[in-house]
Amino acid sequence: MEWEDKKIRCWWANPKNPRYVAYHDREWGVPVYDDRKLFEMLVLESFQAGLSWECVLNKREAFWEAFDGFDVEKVAAYDEARIETLRGNPAIIRNKLKIQAAVANAKIFRQIQQEHGSFSGYLWSWTKGKVIYEKGMSRSELSDRVSADLKKRGMKFVGTTIIYAYMQAVGIIYSHEEGCFLEHKGRAHEAPGEDGAPTGY
């Protein structure tokens, strides 16, 4: 594949979609510790089920607007009338079960925040703050365990494949492919700094 800037990227990054390229270059695999961003990505990954990530990414701004900037408190308070409004929004993916799951998951997300101090604290505790480096996988023993725990808590659309993709997106699992210009970049940021953010980033 020929890239205008001569940088080699993972095979899935569509060179004809600037939004997708920017996501690959600037977001995918970068450790996330902010709960709002973690909630946003959890919602978007759940909507991806059965679809392509590119399809969801192209609607990201519309999702942001429709879901109040992914404010978990607001989403958790959505009632049936708000759910029906979302179902009528042609700019997002209008799957009733996924919309209902986003609201139900927001409530459980808040419970986890209360239990662990933050959702970030909960999520990163599974690897003790470490970044996992692996490629060519769609699920793992780790994603199996996290998925099972979230399902036990009542979350929906959090199967092991979705959770694996989620952990790749938020930097817990670093999977840039061999030859990609970002393949080894993450290793410089593996050790968390005093503020919990990766050093050097």
N, C-alpha and C positions, 0 to 999 in steps of 0.2 A: 504494500500500500504506500502510495506516495503522498507525503505531507508537505504543504507549502513551506512550513518553517523547518523542514528537514528533520524534525524530531520524530522518533519512532514511538508509537503508543500502543496500548493494549488493543487487541483485535476488535473489541466491541465498540470502541470510540468512533462514531460515525464522523468522518472528516467533513461531511456536507452539512453537519448540524453544529453551528458555533456554540449553542447552549450545551450540547452534549460534550464537546471538546473541552469547554471551560469547566464543566463538572468533573471530567476525568482529571484535568490538570490541577485544579485548585481545591477540590473537595474530597473526592473518593480516596479513602485510605488515610485521610488526615484525622488524628485523634480529636474527638468531640467530648467536651465535658460540660457543656451548657445544656441544661434540661430542656429549654424550649426547642433547641435544635434537635436534641435527641427525640423529643416528642414529634416534631415535624417529620423526621426521617422514619420514625416508626409508623406514622399514619400513611406516609407516601409508600413505604414498602408494602404495607398491608393492601393498599389499593392496586399494587402492581400484580398481585396474585392472578395468574392466568393471562397477563398482558405483558408487554415489554416495558422495561424501565424507561426507555426513550419516550414512550407514549405518556407515561406519568410525568416525566421531567418537562415535557413540552407544555403541560398543564399546571406546572408548579405555581406560577404567579396566581393563577385562578384559584387554586387550592388555598394559597396563603390568604387571599381575600375572603374566600368563602368560609374558611375556618378561623376567622378572627386572628390571623397571624400566628396560628397554632398556640394560642394562649390556652393552656391545659385547663385552667379554672373555668374559662368561658365555655370550652367545648364540653367539659364534664357536665355543665348545666343545661345543655341543649335539651329541649323537649320535643315531643312528637311533631309539633307545628314547625319547628326549626329543621327537623329531619326531612319533612316533606318539602320545605323550601329548598333544601340542598338537593333533593331528588329532582327538582325542577330546574336546576341550574345546568344549562347545556355546556358550560365552560369546564366542568369537572367530569369525573367518571361517576355516573348516576346509578351506582349499584346500591340498592337499599341495604343489603346485608353488610356491605363494607362501610357504609355511612353509619349504620347502627353500631357496628363494631368500633368505629373510631370514637364514638361517644362513650360506649361502655369501657373501652380501653383507657380512655382519659380518666375515668373514675378510679380504675385500678392503678394507673400511673401515679395518681395523687396518693393513693394508699401506700404505694411503694416509697414515694418521697417521704411520707410521714414516718414510715418504718425505718428507713435507712438514712434520712437526712436529705437525700437527693436521689433522683433516679440514676444520675451519673455514678454515685457511690455504689449503688446496687449493681449496675451493669459492669463496672470495672472491677468489682470485687470477684467476679468469676475468674479473672486472670490475675488477680492480685496487682492490678495496675499495669500489667505487662502487655505489650503488643505481640500478637502471634503472627509469625511469618509463614505463610503457606500459599500454594497456588494450585489451580486446576481442580478445585473442589467445590461442591455445591452444598455440602453439609459436613458436619464433623461431630465427634463425641461432645464437644463443647456446645455446639448449637443444639444438639439433642437435649442436653441438660437444661439449657436456658429456656428453650422452647417448652419443655415439659413443666418447668416451674411457672412460666407465664400462663400456660394453659390451666394449671392447677389453681392459679389465682383467679381464673375466669376470663382471661384475654382471648380474643378470637383473631383469626387470620395471623397466627404467630407460629405456623409450622416450622420445622427445623430448617427447611430451605429458605423460607422468608427471613428467619432470624440469622441464618448464616450471611445472607446478602446484606442484612441490616448491620451486622457487626463489621462486615467489609466496608460498608458505606461510612461508618462512624469511626473507623480506624482501629478497632480492637483487633481485627484481622487484616493484615496488609498483604495484598494479593496482586500487585502490579506484576505483569508477566515478564518473562525473560526477554531482554531486548528493549523493553519500554524504558524511556528516559527517566522514569520515576521508580524503576525496579528496586533500587537499593536506597533511595532517598530517605525512606522512613526510618532506617536504622539509626540515623543521626538524632532522631527524636524519641528513641525508645524509653529513656529514663525520665520519669516525671520530675518536674521541678518542685520547689517548695509550695507553689500555689496550685499544684495538681496538674498544671499544663505541661506538656512535653518540653524539655529543654531544647533550646535552639530554634524553636518555632515561633 
